[in-house]
Amino acid sequence: MSRRPRPSPAELVADPGVLAPRPLLEVFGAEGVATVGGVAVLPDRGGWRRACGAGLVARPWWSEVGSGPFSQGVVHLQKGRAATWQALAEVWRRLEPGGRLLLVGGNDLGVKSAAQRLARELGGPGEVVANRAHARVACWRRDDRPGPALPATPAVEVVAGGRVFELPSAPGVFSADGLDPGTGLLLEHLAALDPPRRIFDPGCGIGVLGLAALGCWPDATAVLADIDWRATACARAGAAGLGVENRCEVVWWDAAGEPPPLASCDLVLLNPPFHSGVPVDLQPARAIFRAISQVLEPGGRALVVANRTLPWEGDLAAIGELCRLADRDGYKVLEVAR
Ligand SMILES: C[S@@+](CC[C@H](N)C(=O)[O-])C[C@H]1O[C@@H](n2cnc3c(N)ncnc32)[C@H](O)[C@@H]1O
């Protein structure tokens, strides 16, 4: 007998009595908007495209939503607390007085401790309006308190090509808490490369690799692309801060569902994703490898950094001749020569 899969925490928002039949502001999910209407804020391009395809109103970020007010708002708990808190703060300030703020999440992501923290900030415990399938929804009423505190978003310091520079980051984007050690290791190998003409940074995050490369090679141009709208906004701001925006195109792009955002390149710099949310997921990286295979010119090179245990060698050897440039501190840097 096949066992029914456990419902996702997101499904609880569609339980009877959780939402009022009025337009909803929903962040990091669209299950509630699909039930009662309203606007979903979905920075992940895959989720945004699915929601738009289903005829829902979906926006990539707050800047596209307007000020409301809404009578109810749902935030889907994220693994990163800063991203969750930013969303709670943004929803809170768009709620009308007495409007309902709902937090939904699974026990495995820590919904109980998140609700306790929110209770401390909002001056009282939320009402639990759904509690099943190892998940819950808790609800607070908007009052005149300032609401959840907006998290700080410090800039990320990057050292590349003998220069030190800072890039803007945002809650929830990769490396928001500081430069990833794997990315740092890859940066050490830029100086040994021949100057490229056109650089591709797929899965760019805040743009560390592509922007560092533009700093090293003043005649090069680059395309930076990421599935996360917040990351592309940071990368765009970083390019402007470094004065390289005229040589840099930043694209909101889902490798798994869209063609590559450029026709050709002679250098790829990549730190591939291996998580979708919490679980390990190798498919997004493989979609990026397919895109690289379509655009990397003969004679071009791809430098890829990854945790030593990730099994990318077979995928990359199908693109070109593979060699290991470094193996240090749990990371490896692989070079593919086409
Ligand atoms: C390991 S991070 C590397 C970020 C950046 N290159 C760095 O080194 O700091 C991988 C990035 O891939 C992005 N990503 C995940 N799935 C993607 C997809 N399907 N299409 C495009 N980008 C994706 C993530 O949002 C994330 O920013």
The ligand as an ORCA input file, in Angstrom:
! r2SCAN-3c Opt
* xyz 0 1
  C      26.019     28.665     -4.284
  S      25.146     30.130     -4.748
  C      26.458     31.053     -5.539
  C      26.193     32.539     -5.605
  C      27.365     33.385     -6.129
  N      27.769     32.964     -7.445
  C      28.526     33.319     -5.168
  O      29.494     32.620     -5.482
  O      28.475     33.968     -4.112
  C      24.144     29.549     -6.062
  C      23.199     30.564     -6.662
  O      22.433     29.906     -7.683
  C      21.133     30.437     -7.694
  N      20.218     29.469     -8.341
  C      19.635     28.391     -7.776
  N      18.854     27.759     -8.674
  C      18.944     28.462     -9.829
  C      18.332     28.334    -11.110
  N      17.472     27.332    -11.358
  N      18.618     29.236    -12.059
  C      19.475     30.275    -11.801
  N      20.066     30.456    -10.589
  C      19.815     29.566     -9.618
  C      20.837     30.701     -6.219
  O      19.803     31.664     -6.053
  C      22.184     31.179     -5.702
  O      22.298     32.583     -5.713
*
